[in-house]
Amino acid sequence: MISAPQQKESAGWALASLSLATLLSSLGTSIASVGLPSLMQTFGASFQAVQWVVLAYLLAITTLIVSAGRLADMFGRRPLLLGGIALFTAASVLCGLSPTLWLLIAARAVQGLGAALMMALTLAFVAETVSKDRTGSAMGLLGAMSAIGTTLGPSLGGLLIAGLGWRAIFLVNVPLGLLTFALAWRALPARGNGGQAARGKFDATGTALLALTLGAYAMAMTLGRGSFGALNIGLLTAAGIGVILFAIAQARVKTPLVQLASFRDLQLGASLVMSLIVATVMMATLAVAPFYLSRGLGLDAAMVGLVLSTGPLVSTLSALLAGRLADRFGAHRMMVAGLLSLAMGTFLLSLAMTKLGIASYVVPITVACFGYALFQTSNNAAVMGGVGAGERGVVSGLLNLSRNLGLITGASLMGAIFAVASGQGAADTAILSPAAAAQGMQTTFEAATGMVLAALVLAVLSTRFASRIPSTLASQ
């Protein structure tokens, strides 16, 4: 019989492997962006062409993450997570050795598939590796690792490109991937193959429809850099039709990819919507803040980068504290507290008081990112803590999907609001006056504050019903 100290040590190693997997997937997202100028020069390609190095990775994750979770529920989370780590690592080798741009883009799509498996399954594994009273702390650690990967990517990528060339930004994942695989192989529990879901058939039709639908939506939101044309409208229409066809297909099969009845659970539905809203709002700090800092405050490029790092740094440091707060005071209460802090931060950002200088951004973003970390950790803990074993993979995938869709939506929506409010082309910072940049910042974050308040209403309602209505998923 395994003693309590041995169980605790085993859980610690398992959590370490999940943390490294989270770091890998987030690093893969952020590190490639800094290499785009080098790729343009190396392959003699346009920006529109090399941006697919980033988009291919994000689209693969977005379109496949729910299917990855369902496969894990059916065939076992451990082999699928190990397969995802191995696939990500092998694809990193192919990325680093690619002789042409299009082979690099294809390898990035494969790398995105590996990342989708890792992102979908790290959250799902938490319930099997730590006790329920430590779920919040575990979610906080994973959130911190995700933030570290996002923060570390640009700076690490810049150093690697300067010293070793662009191929190094992909090959650096190889030793880290091998370490993660070895640790996961040793530490992750073999139990938990999904229960009832494991005996069903994989919903190939639903998977294809969902992938096509999400792909159409993601491309509608990313092509054109925020300017909607006929192609964007056509893709968005196709995505809407795809949602209807997907719902019909799910209602007709015995073992659907997504149990539509699950969305009758108020807590799950509200959590997914809140996650999408919050991610949309947070994307504004990346899509809009650089214009305010450079044109509104007149900062140079180096100082803009330094100030922008404040948000990810606060999120990283706050995530661990957020996990402890969620364990001590309850995930639902801390979810509401996080949204209150986020709303306060976005409201202060909407004031955009340029006369205060850098403090007009740093102070509000600190408040906002603390709230974001608290919400994200508590929301994940609340959802995953009430999910049955046979649904953990797909629900984890849905949580990650809602966040990714929010980021994609935010890049387009918040950029469009800023462009309209500033009265000029947001992409052309050379003609953006300080006053116009401040006006755009104010309007964008006024809209963001309204969105956060809507999420706060959902959080309060779901918290009130949490003690009255048992989770649909938990009873399955």
ABEGO torsion letter per residue (X at the ends): XBBAAAAAAAAAAAAAAAAAAAAAAAAAAAAAAAAAAAAAAAAGBBAAAAAAAAAAAAAAAAAAAAAAAAAAAAAEAAAAAAAAAAAAAAAAAAAAABABAAAAAAAAAAAAAAAAAAAAAAAAAAAAABBAAAAAAAAAAAAAAAAAAAAAAAAAAAAAAAAAEAAAAAAAAAAAAAAAAAAAAAABBABGAGEAAAABBBBAAAAAAAAAAAAAAAAAAABGGGBBBAAAAAAAAAAAAAAAAAAAAAAABABBABBAAAAABAAAAAAAAAAAAAAAAAAAAAAAAAAAAAAAAGBBAAAAAAAAAAAAAAAAAAAAAAAAAAAAAEAAAAAAAAAAAAAAAAAAAAAGBAAAEAAAAAAAAAAAAAAAAAAAAAAAAAAAAABBAAAAAAAAAAAAAAAAAAAAAAAAAAAAAAAAAAGBBAABAAABBAAAAAAAAAAAAAAAAAAAAAAAAAAAAAAAAAAABBBAAAAX
